[in-house]
Amino acid sequence: MDVKPLPYHVIQKECWYNKIFVRVVPTIQGYTRGGFPVKLNLEMNGKVAKFGEEEYKQNSKKLHDTIERIYRTCHDAYIK
């Protein structure tokens, strides 16, 4: 019997309900065409649990894929 993974929006909603957030933080403040690089921080219960080290380009597919992977990992580790 195959078990289908939950859709991303369901996982994200459950993480938000349990106060688990992935925050996108710009490395430089201001405005530029295409946006400044950003880092990701994992916030749990109002406190930063993990500071991001890798920089991502704003609104890139790699950024969105990484955010989804983090939410899925946290869901599997803390909510299931």
N, C-alpha and C positions, 0 to 999 in steps of 0.2 A: 504494500500500500504506500503510494507516494504522498509525501507531505509537502504541500506547496508553501514557500516562504510567505510571510505576511507582506502585504503591500507597504511601500515605504511610508505613505502618509499615515498609516495606522501605527507603525513603529514610532514615528516622530511624535504623534499625538500622545502615545503612552509615555514616552520619555518626558515630554513637556509636562504632563500631568504629575509625574514623579519628580519634577524639578531638576531635570537633566537637560542642559542646554549646550549647544555648540555656538560660541560667540565668534563672529568674524570681526577682527580688530585690524584697522589699517596701521601700517608701519609708520606712515608720515601723515600728518593732518594737512588738509587743504584740498585743492582741486587740480586735476590735470586730465588731459584727454586720455581716455582709456583707464583711468583710475590708478591709484598707487597700489603696490603689493600689499597683501593682507596676510595675517597669521590667524590661526584658529586656537581658541582657548576652550577647554572643557570646563563647564561650571556645573557643580552639583550642590543642591541645597543652598544656593546663594554664595558659595565660595568657589574660587577657581581651583579646580583639582589638578589641572594639567595645563601648562603654558605651551603653546605651539612653538616649534622651532623652524619648521619649513615655511617658506613664503610662497604664496600663490597669486596668480593674476586674478583681479576681480572679475566676476561673472564668467569664469572659464569652466569648461566641462570637468577638468581635473579637480577644481575646487568643489563643485557640486558632488562629484563622485566621492571625494574624500569625506565630505560632511555626511553623506548617506552611509558610508562605511563606518564612521564613528558612531552614528546613531544606532546602526544595526549591532555593532559590537557591544555598546552599552546596554542595549535592550537585552541581548543574550546573557550578558554578565550579571546585570542587576535587577532585571524585571521578571524574566522567565522563571 
